[in-house]
């Protein structure tokens, strides 16, 4: 059995089973913890008064900081630490299982450059996907999400606090869960890296519960999964994820400071094909460079690799 000596391995659970259980348990654990912490913080701050006179928008206006703190706690406990616990149930070498190892700086830098080239593509896909004939209830649901984001960004909670809760924490916790644990198990489930990379990316896109943006989010997720597999490390994906969210926070804060703009305007920004197509070409070239010139010199520990 080698390094895979934890109770899950000794019990003989199939990787596919652990992927399914992990996804369901992680989702509900994150949501439940976030809700409980949010309710607790709201009660500690004096409560909401008459619930009949409140809607979700008013709640966000009054308790934006509490909601962000609750979301952060939910991600740390329900995704990040949960992924570590799951890894420990497979092996004593949880850090190696989750690919927590250093990587050449050049690979990380090029991975972030790849994200910048991918942004126009993701934006174009998002606009195209949003143009599909989605049911009205989906439109209403996503409009509510954007409204809540706008309310959070206009609360003047401080840039450092907003970046910590909306960029740093998601980058660490979501990468530990999706690329650290789920992708590792998906590689074992499929017996190779390519299907696992696609699987990890699509699950990541669907996890955000934004049907109109599932396609671009899945493309981003596939890229995060690829740089994780290619480098043999979670570090590049952590940096790329932080850069993506951090850029979104900065642009969202700027847009929200303008009376003539809204986060919806930013998300629906149309990227012309004469920008998108060259970005695709340069991104393909950079990915080829990553694939042919870089490889994790240490590789996986014996017993982890599917190759």
JOKAGI-V547896 format. One record per pair of residues at least 12 apart in sequence whose C-alpha atoms are under 6 Angstrom apart, sorted by sequence separation. I is the first residue (numbers start at 0). J is the second residue. D is the distance in whole Angstrom. If there is no record, write none. Layout:
i=I j=J d=D
i=I j=J d=D
This chain:
i=204 j=216 d=5
i=204 j=217 d=4
i=223 j=236 d=5
i=201 j=217 d=5
i=182 j=199 d=6
i=200 j=217 d=5
i=203 j=220 d=6
i=200 j=220 d=4
i=200 j=221 d=4
i=197 j=221 d=6
i=196 j=221 d=6
i=196 j=224 d=5
i=37 j=66 d=6
i=196 j=225 d=6
i=37 j=69 d=5
i=36 j=69 d=5
i=33 j=69 d=5
i=33 j=70 d=5
i=33 j=73 d=5
i=32 j=73 d=5
i=29 j=73 d=5
i=29 j=74 d=6
i=178 j=224 d=6
i=29 j=77 d=4
i=28 j=77 d=5
i=25 j=77 d=6
i=25 j=78 d=6
i=230 j=294 d=6
i=231 j=295 d=6
i=230 j=295 d=5
i=170 j=237 d=5
i=170 j=240 d=5
i=170 j=241 d=5
i=167 j=241 d=6
i=166 j=241 d=5
i=166 j=244 d=5
i=166 j=245 d=5
i=7 j=88 d=6
i=8 j=89 d=6
i=6 j=88 d=6
i=7 j=89 d=6
i=97 j=179 d=4
i=129 j=211 d=5
i=5 j=88 d=5
i=97 j=180 d=6
i=128 j=211 d=6
i=5 j=89 d=4
i=5 j=90 d=5
i=3 j=89 d=6
i=4 j=90 d=5
i=3 j=90 d=5
i=125 j=212 d=6
i=63 j=151 d=6
i=125 j=215 d=6
i=124 j=215 d=6
i=71 j=164 d=6
i=79 j=172 d=4
i=78 j=172 d=6
i=82 j=176 d=5
i=121 j=215 d=5
i=79 j=175 d=6
i=75 j=172 d=6
i=78 j=176 d=6
i=82 j=180 d=6
i=152 j=252 d=6
i=191 j=305 d=6
i=190 j=305 d=6
i=107 j=235 d=5
i=111 j=239 d=5
i=100 j=232 d=6
i=99 j=232 d=6
i=98 j=232 d=5
i=99 j=233 d=6
i=98 j=233 d=5
i=126 j=267 d=6
i=123 j=270 d=5
i=120 j=275 d=5
i=119 j=275 d=6
i=116 j=278 d=5
i=116 j=282 d=6
i=113 j=282 d=6
i=14 j=184 d=5
i=15 j=188 d=5
i=14 j=188 d=5
i=2 j=302 d=6
i=1 j=302 d=6
